[in-house]
Amino acid sequence: MRKAADITQSHLFPEKHKHQPELVANQIYTRGQISIYFDYAEHCYEDWPSPTCIISDGPYGVSGFPGDNHTVESLAEWYRPHIEEWSKHSTPETTLWFWNTEIGWATVHPILVEHGWEYRCCNIWDKGLGHIAGNANTQTLRKFPVVTEVCVHYVKAAKFQVNGKSLTMQKWLRYEWQRTGLPLRLANKACGVLNAATRKYLTADHLWYYPPVENFMKLVRYANEHGCPNGRPYFSIDGKYPVSAYQWAKLRAKFKCDVGVTNVWHEPQLSGSERIQGMRNEMKYKFRSLHGSQKPLKFIDLIIQASTSEDDIVWEPFGGLCPGAVISYRSARQYYAAEIVPEFYIAATDRLAAS
């Protein structure tokens, strides 16, 4: 059960909330399948269903926005309890998109690996020269001007327990086939291919490929029909029945990519109508923008479309302005977010209400 949140109007901005609409700790704003919690994420994880996609846009360690950590060195231990919860509630279908600076991500990466997250790719947001507008004092900073952030792609890779050891999918497939007593070459016969089964699916080297469902089921049938009777069932997780086609499909994260999309995303820093600068009625703020790290909706749409299908579950633990809520609502996904900064929470719910 969720704990009572210790959040008040003056929790972070005591002077700015004199005229702000009243917020209640543990408040949840819902629209359709979308839920945005006014609470700390660590209080909410137990109530949220298992995610297909996690969008993490938390502290960067640069004091860049309310609630941000002051140093990069503090990030690893700050993220650790969250990563532990993500790992606890995720499945092999889960994809994580981790937004941060390059050094912030590098600092947290070992914690992710420690908890079973498998690195896929570092996607780079190139904001262009307009991001620095000629104001970078390179002789003082002693570095090239920085115009990038990263959104790093991880998956919660499947692990298989065998004799007290944890095996990767690649090692488990090879182990199960060898357990049949059949020569490796017969895997090609089972799949009706010349050499793809041994070269791709059962290889021990870095050229391994995930067997598509149809070919995996051919391996399963052949192994259980022709393998040593004493070892049956083969390719089984529970020791009673072989893995089904449905189960096998759910042991890998979803991913789709349109032709022409790469890991470098060119888009200027947000401006114009998408940049959130104020909130309800006549309330305005001193800042040029409400959130200094606001992400373009086109990027959030890209990653959600790439890693989920309709009715899948999206988490955004550090919601901020909750761009995932807008995209999830438009694309019929289920969505859960938490946010503790009152300005951000109100702006996020207003934006969702207008979507």
Secondary structure, 3 states (H helix, E strand, C coil): CCCCCCCCCCCCCCCCCCCCCCCCCCCEEEECCEEEEECCHHHCHHHCCCCCEEEECCCCCCCCCCCCCCCHHHHHHHHHHHHHHHHHHCCCCCEEEEEECHHHHHHHHHHHHHCCEEEEEEEEEECCHHHCCCCCCHHHHCCCCCCEEEEEEEEECCEEEECCEEEEHHHHHHHHHHHCCCCCCHHHHHHCCCCHHHHHHCCCCCCCCCCCHHHHHHHHHHHHHHCCHHHCCCCECCCCCECCHHHHHCCCCCCCCCCCCCCEEECCCCCHHHCCCECCCCCECCCCCCCCCCCCHHHHHHHHHHHCCCCCEEEECCCCCCHHHHHHHHCCCEEEEEECCHHHHHHHHHHHHCC
